[in-house]
Amino acid sequence: MSGPGGWPGDDTAETQVLALPAAERLILAALSVVGGASLAVDELAVLVDVDDVIPLVEDLERRRFIRRDEKKRYSVLGGVGAQIRKTDDALATGDRLLKYVTTLARGGSLTPDRLVEDAEAILGLSEWAAENRKWLELLELVKTLQASFGIAQRVQEWLTLLTRGRAAAHALADTESEVWVLQQLATASAASGDPSSAQRYRREADQLERGSRASVTREVRIDEAAAAGPGGVPRQALWIAGVVAAAAIGAVIGFVVGDDSGGSGVMTTRVPVTITAPGTTVTGTVTLPASTFETTTTATTTTTVTTTTFVTTTVSTVR
């Protein structure tokens, strides 16, 4: 360790930080999350629940954990930033910082002038979110803030932010969002004077969108096939035919039982059936006493088919 008030050596930096008050650790965590970028005092105050943050940053500056630039913005010093970046304090503070910046953009407070000062910190925050696989939060951040970069004409930072947004959408398998990010990348590339990249991004967006449509179509066809019965006949059509056949059987048996004269004969019951099925006609024959129902299917070019099914039954009665 160096002399009094000096910067601790790399081997003792984490120990030194852990010995700090909780509020000062949160300030260091916030600054480590944005990497080598800086934050203003009012931004740090939002992250720390204290009445006055000035004494805290002054103490950290005196200990040479942080430094202040000419704009009175603060950034973390030395290897301690990389160490704190991986701690639980950094995770908690990073989440709060993500919400804070997103709220600023939604409320219209992230003006072009302010973005000039905060652009580097936002990029550092987006990099931290990607490192920690906070894909949902990162994608929301990109969607909310990317237009501000375009308005402020911070084209290179705009492209960097969108590239990280694409990584987030891809990791989430969110095709719709990835297509949208690619379209924004095309716009940003055109604004940067790079028409070839703009064309490439548009082409990738179109290919991804077409692939997504084809995938949806395949899934619908699979669902339709799963819903079909044996031989590709829709289960609904078979069910309707089965119900009609059962009703016909009941009608025939009821007629015979109720006939006092007895006898033997052949009875044919005509049962009109209307089955609506895409390109399919279902017919059936009922045979007693086994009570089986055999179906055959024929393809048709019409969407709605009306078929009349004849149920023929031979019934013998014993006097």
N, C-alpha and C positions, 0 to 999 in steps of 0.2 A: 504494500500500500504506500502511496506517496505521502508527502508531508501533510500537516493539518490543513484541511480545506481543499486538498488536492484531489485529482481524479483517481479513483481506485484502480488497481491493476485488473486485467481481464479475469484473473483467477478469483478475485474477491468482489467483482462488480455486482453479481447477483445477491451476494450476502449483504452488501451495502444497501442495495435497493430494498431488500426485505426488512431491513431495520428502520426504514422510513415510515412516517405516519401514513395511514391509509389514504388520506386525501392526496398526499404528494405522490404516492404510488400510482393513483389513478391518473394524475396529470402526466406522469412519465409513460404510463400505459397508452394514453391517448396519443401522445407524441410518437411513441414507437409504432403505433398502428399506421400512421401516415408516412412512415419511413423517414426519408430525409427531408420531408416537407415541414412546413411550419404552421402553427395555429395562433390565432389572436387570443388575447386574454378573455374576451367575452365568449369565445367559443370554448375555451377551457372551463370557464365558470359554469357553463351549461352542464358539463359532465361531472362536476364536483358539487356536492350539496353542502356548501359553506357560504357564509355571508360575504366574505371577502377573499378572493383568490390571490390577490397581489402578494401578501406575505408568503404564501406558499411557493409561488414562482420565484420570488426573490431568494428564498432559502435554497431552492434547487439550483438557482443560478450561482449563488455563493458557493455551493458545494461542487460546482462545475459539472452538474448532471445535464443542464440545459444551457442554451445560449440565446441571447436576444439580438435580433437584427435591427437595422435602421428604421424599420416600420413597426417596431415594438411587437414583433411576432416571435414566437419561441419554437425551437426545435431541439431534439434530444442529441446529446453528444456521445461519442465513443461507441464501443461494442455493447454497452448496456442496452441500447435500443433493440438490437437483435435478440438479446436474451429475454427482455420483457415482452417482446412481440409474441412469444409463445406461452405466456403465463395465463392463468385464469383471469387475472385483472385485465389483461389485454382483450380477452374474449368478451368480457362484460362491457368494457369501455368501447370496444369496437362496435358492438351491437347498438349501443346508445348513439354513437357517432353516426352510424348508418341511418338510423331513424331521424336524427337531427338534420342531417344534410338533405335527406329526402323531403322532410317537412319544409325546409327552407325553399326548395325548388317548387314544391306544390303551392306554397303560399305566395310565390312570385318575388321572394326576397333575394333570390340568387340572381342578381342583376349582372350585366356584362362587366361592370366595374368591379363588383365583388368577386366575380369568377376569375378575373385576372389574378387576384391574390390567392384564391382558394383552389385553383385548377390543379396545382401540383399535389395539394393535400387530398383532393378527391381521387386523383389517380393512385396515390399511395393507399388510400382506403380501399379502392377497388382491387388493387393488387393483394392486399391483406385478405379481403373477402375470398378471392380466388384461391389463395394459399390454404385457407381454412375450409374450403369447399362449401361456403355459404352461398350456394347457387341461387336460391330463391331471392335472397336479399340483394345479391349482386345484380340479378336481372331486373329487379324492381328499381334499383338505383340507376342502372343504365337507361331504362325506359323513361324514368322521370327526369334525368339530368341531361340526356344527350342533346336535346334541342337547344338547351342553354349554351352549349359549346358551339353549336352551329351559329346561333345568333351573335355570339361574341367573336365569331370567326377564329376560334381556337381550333383550327382544323386538325393539326397533328394530335393534340390531346383528344379531340373528338374521335379520331380514328382509333386511337389506343383504347379509349373507353368502350367503343362499339365492338372492338375485337374481343375484349373480355366479356362483353355481353353475349356475343355469339358462343363463346366457350361455355357460358352458364346455360344458355338455352339448349345447347347440344348435350351437355351433361344431364339436363333434366328431361331429355328426349321431347322437348317442346318444339315440335316442327313449325308450328305457326309463328312462334316468337323468333325462331331462327331465321325463317324467311323474312320476317319484318326487319330483323337486324341486318341481314344481307342487303335489303333494299336501302336501309339507312347508310350502310357502308358504301353503296354505289353513289348515293348523293354526296357523301362526304368526300369520296375520292374524286368525283367530278369537281367539287369545290376546291380541291387541292391542286387541280390542274393535271390529274392523272386519269384520262379517259379510258385507257386500256384496263386499269384496275376496276373502274366503274362498270365497264362492260362485263368483265369477268364476274363481279359480284352479282350483277343482274342475271347473268346466265346461270350462276349457281343457285340463285333464288328460284328461278323458273324450273330448273331441274328438280330441286328439292320439293317444290310445290306439286309438280306433276307426279313425282314418286309418291308423295303423300296421298294424292287422289287415287293412284293405282292401288295403293295398299288398302285404302278404305273400300274400294270396289271389290278387291279380293276377299276382304273380311265379310262383306255383305253376301257374296256368293257362297262362301263357306257356311254362313248362318242359314242361308236358304236351303243348302244341301242337307244340313243337319236337321232342318225342320221337315224334310221330306221323308216319306216312308219307304218301304221296299220298292225297288224298281224306279225310284225317283218320284213316286206319286206323293203329293202333299198329304201329310197325316190328317189334315182337316177334311180332305175329300174322302179318304178311307173311313174316317169316323162317321161322316154323314151317311155314306153308303151302308155302313154297318148298322146304324140306327134305323135306317129305312128297312133293311132286311129283317131286323129283329121285330119291327112293327108288323111287317107282312106275315112273319111266322105266327105271331100272336093272333093275328086276324084269322088265319087259316084254322088254327087249332080251335079257337073260340067258335068258329062256324061249325066245325065237325062235332064238337061236344054238345053244342046246342041243337043238333039235328036229331030228332027223335026217330026218324025213319030209318036211320042207319044206312049201310051200304058201302059200296066201294066205288071210287071214281077219281077222276083227275080234275083238279081245280086249278085254275090259273088266275092269279090276282095281279092286276095291273096297278103298279104303284109309280106315279110320275115323280121323278126326282130332278131337281135343278141344282147342279153343283157348279159353283163358280171357282175355277182354278185356272191359273195361267197355262194355257196350252195343254190341258189334260182332260180326258173324258173317262169317267169311272163307271163300269157296268158290273152287275153281280148276279149270281144265281144261287138260290138257297135249295139245299137238298135235305129232306127229312128221311129217317129220324135222326141222322147224324148231326143235323143243324149246323152244317158248315156253310160258309159263305166264301165263294171263290170270286176273285176280282180279276179283271183284265183291264189294261189301260191302252188307250190309243192316243197318239199325238194329234193335235188339231191346231189350226192356224188362228183360231179365234181366242179371245181372252175369256169370254163367258160362254159356257156350253150347257145346253139343256138336254138331258138324256132321260129317256123313259126306260125303267128297268122292269123286266117281267120276272116275277117269282113263280115258278111252276112247282107244284107239290103234289105227290101222289099219296093219298091217305086211305088206309084200309081199316074198317071197323069190324068188330066181331059181335054178332048178335048174342 
